[in-house]
């Protein structure tokens, strides 16, 4: 994003200036840390000095009803390696999972999502072609889609990752991605649906 057009020049200058050497006083150190954190968030992604930040999160699964959280984690993965590692971990406890991606305009998204999630779920053996399993999958997907795409979105452009996770009792669909009416208004969204099998 080009933040220069959104924020005033004065605010931009305060947030984007490189950090100076900070005295040892706690208050000044805290202000510098906050300013440098905000500075990293407000920079244009195309600027060369923006460095990727790896965030490692762990979650202990202690119950089958934590399926929604695992689906959200899978939908939030940003690399093929992270996705494969999480799916392998879920498989080690007997859960099945798959992820797929869709994109397009809001009006065409429900049909694309239906085809993508049914195809991915069947191909990865997450669900079987049985009435009760397909019914649960579609209900979870409908709930996730309602959270992901609020009513009233007009011709917004959408790119999303869909994660489907199931265990013996539950199936969960998580959708995480980006929407934008215009490139400057681009931001992330997510939706989650859980249904019993």
ZAMARGU-4260 file (C-alpha; in steps of 0.2 Angstrom, whole numbers, plus 5000, padded with zeros to 4 digits):
<rodrens>
0) 5000/5000/5000 | 5005/5018/4997 | 5003/5025/5014 | 5010/5042/5009 | 4993/5046/5001
5) 4983/5040/5017 | 4993/5049/5031 | 4998/5067/5032 | 5016/5070/5028 | 5020/5075/5046
10) 5013/5058/5053 | 5022/5048/5039 | 5039/5057/5043 | 5037/5052/5062 | 5032/5034/5058
15) 5045/5031/5044 | 5060/5039/5050 | 5074/5027/5055 | 5076/5024/5074 | 5090/5034/5082
20) 5100/5028/5096 | 5090/5027/5111 | 5095/5033/5129 | 5094/5020/5143 | 5079/5027/5151
25) 5064/5015/5151 | 5051/5027/5144 | 5061/5033/5130 | 5066/5015/5125 | 5047/5009/5126
30) 5042/5024/5114 | 5056/5019/5102 | 5051/5001/5102 | 5032/5006/5099 | 5037/5018/5085
35) 5049/5005/5076 | 5035/4992/5077 | 5022/5004/5070 | 5035/5010/5057 | 5037/4992/5051
40) 5018/4990/5050 | 5015/5006/5040 | 5029/5004/5027 | 5024/5000/5009 | 5027/4982/5005
45) 5038/4986/4990 | 5051/4996/5000 | 5067/4986/5000 | 5071/4987/5019 | 5055/4978/5025
50) 5061/4962/5032 | 5050/4947/5034 | 5045/4942/5051 | 5043/4923/5056 | 5030/4921/5069
55) 5030/4903/5076 | 5015/4898/5086 | 5012/4882/5095 | 4995/4874/5100 | 4992/4859/5110
60) 4977/4849/5105 | 4968/4841/5120 | 4951/4839/5113 | 4942/4835/5097 | 4932/4851/5099
65) 4947/4862/5095 | 4945/4858/5077 | 4940/4876/5073 | 4957/4883/5079 | 4967/4870/5069
70) 4957/4874/5053 | 4961/4893/5056 | 4979/4889/5059 | 4980/4879/5042 | 4971/4893/5033
75) 4984/4905/5040 | 4999/4896/5034 | 5009/4906/5021 | 5020/4893/5014 | 5019/4875/5007
80) 5031/4869/5020 | 5021/4876/5034 | 5005/4869/5027 | 5013/4851/5024 | 5020/4851/5042
85) 5003/4856/5050 | 4994/4843/5040 | 5007/4830/5045 | 5005/4834/5063 | 4986/4833/5062
90) 4987/4816/5053 | 4998/4810/5067 | 4983/4811/5079 | 4971/4804/5066 | 4963/4820/5059
95) 4962/4823/5041 | 4965/4840/5033 | 4967/4849/5016 | 4969/4866/5010 | 4965/4875/4993
100) 4964/4892/4986 | 4951/4902/4977 | 4950/4920/4970 | 4939/4931/4960 | 4925/4944/4962
105) 4913/4942/4977 | 4898/4938/4965 | 4907/4922/4958 | 4915/4917/4974 | 4901/4905/4982
110) 4901/4894/4967 | 4920/4894/4966 | 4921/4890/4984 | 4909/4876/4983 | 4918/4867/4969
115) 4935/4870/4977 | 4931/4863/4994 | 4921/4848/4988 | 4934/4844/4976 | 4948/4846/4988
120) 4939/4837/5002 | 4935/4822/4991 | 4952/4821/4983 | 4961/4821/4999 | 4949/4809/5007
125) 4944/4821/5021 | 4926/4817/5017 | 4917/4803/5009 | 4903/4804/4996 | 4890/4801/5009
130) 4875/4812/5013 | 4879/4815/5031 | 4897/4820/5028 | 4894/4831/5012 | 4879/4839/5022
135) 4891/4843/5037 | 4904/4850/5025 | 4892/4862/5016 | 4885/4868/5032 | 4902/4872/5039
140) 4907/4880/5023 | 4891/4891/5023 | 4895/4897/5040 | 4913/4901/5036 | 4908/4910/5020
145) 4895/4921/5030 | 4909/4926/5042 | 4922/4929/5028 | 4910/4939/5016 | 4899/4951/5025
150) 4882/4956/5017 | 4884/4971/5006 | 4901/4968/4998 | 4899/4974/4980 | 4911/4969/4967
155) 4926/4967/4978 | 4941/4957/4973 | 4944/4942/4984 | 4959/4930/4986 | 4957/4916/4999
160) 4964/4900/5006 | 4951/4887/5012 | 4956/4874/5025 | 4945/4859/5029 | 4949/4849/5045
165) 4939/4834/5051 | 4940/4822/5066 | 4928/4808/5071 | 4915/4820/5078 | 4917/4837/5069
170) 4922/4845/5053 | 4928/4863/5051 | 4930/4875/5037 | 4941/4891/5039 | 4943/4904/5025
175) 4957/4917/5026 | 4962/4929/5013 | 4961/4947/5006 | 4947/4958/4999 | 4948/4975/4991
180) 4936/4987/4982 | 4952/4996/4977 | 4971/4992/4980 | 4972/5005/4993 | 4957/4998/5003
185) 4965/4980/5003 | 4964/4970/5019 | 4963/4953/5027 | 4947/4944/5032 | 4943/4927/5039
190) 4928/4916/5043 | 4926/4900/5052 | 4912/4886/5052 | 4911/4870/5062 | 4898/4857/5060
195) 4896/4840/5069 | 4897/4824/5057
</rodrens>
